Amino acid sequence: RIGHVAQYLKKLHEKNLAEREHTALLLKCYTKLKDTSTLDEFLEKTPVSQYDPATAIEVLESAGYYGLAAAIAQKEEVGRHEDYVRISLEHFKSYTKTVEYIRALPKADASKMLLDHGRVLMKHAPRETVDLIRDVCDLRAEPQEPWRAALVRVGGGPSSSSVPRVQELLPAFVADLSQLELFLRSILLGPGSCPLPIAEAERLFPTLLELMIRSYWPGMQEAEAGSREGEEGGAREDESAQRRLHGEIMRLIRQYQSEEALASTLMLSQTFGFVDGFFHAAEKLGRFQLLMNWCFERRDTKRLMEVCKRSGTLDQSLWVQALSFLAADEGDNIEEISEVLQHIESSDLVPLLMVVETLQNSPG
C-alpha cells in the first residue's frame, strides 16, 4: 500500500502538482520502505523545482539520511548553506572539510557561518578557521593606503558590503583566547604596516592590550617563584621572555596614541597593575596628579622624581607637592629633597618662608 502511495506522489511531482506536504509524505514513504535506491534516483533525477528542498532536508535528516540531506542542501540551485554546515558539523564532524566549504561561499554568507559555528570550528580546526577568518576579512591582501582601506570598509568601495570587520568575527575566539591573542598580534603587531584602517585597528587595540597584559603578570610571578626556589636557569629564561613581552606591550601602546586609545591604556594598565603602561598613558593625557598620588601611596621616590622631571615644566606644582611629601616621609630622601629645593629656588615657585616651614615637618 505504501508503494502505491509513493507512486502516486511521484507522479504529482513529475507534473509539478506537488505541495510541500506531498514532498514530505513521498520521502517518508521511501524511508519507511527503506528503498534507498529509489530515494537516491528520485533526488538525483528530479529537478529541485519539482519538490520543496527545505522539506526534503528536514525529512531526510530526521530519518537518518544525513548524506542525502547534505547533498540537497549543497546543490547550487538550493543554496541552503546553513543546513549543509550544520549537518556536516553535527553528524559527520567534518570540521576541516566544512571550513573549505565556507571558504568558497560569498563573504557575507561565510561571515554568517563563522558567527554561527565559529566556536565549534575554532575548537576542532583552529589553524584552518583562523586562516578562513583572514581570507573572509581580506587580511591576506597587500596592505592598502589608509584612506583606501577605510573607503572600502565604510561604504565607498566595490567590496564594502561583502567584507566583514574583524571585530564582528571575534566571538569565534571566545573559547580560545590564546588563539585570539596570536591572531590580533599578527594584525596589529605584525611585520610591515597594519592591513586595517586606523579606526578599525584602534577598536581592536583594547582587546589585544588586555590579553597581552593578562599574559604578562602570571609569567612574571612564575619566574620570581622559580628564582626563589633556586631554578636559576629556568628563571632567567622566564625573565627574558617576560622582558620581551613587556617590550611588545609597550610597542603596542606607543602605536596607538589617540585620546580614546590612551584612555583604554590607562584603564587597563591601572586595573591589571601594568605600571609602565599606566605612567605612559597618564603622562600623555596630562593626568599628572594621578601619577603623583600613585607615587605617594607606594612611597616610590624614584618614580616621583621622574614624574617631576618629565612633567614639572607643564605643572610646576608637582615640585611643591614632591617637597611636601619628601619632607614628611621617614625615608632617607636627602638627595631628592636637595634636587627639589634647587629646582624650586631656580624657578622661584614658592616663598622661602614656606620652604622652611615645609622642611620643619621633616622627621629628620
Disulfide bonds with the S-S distance in Angstrom:
none
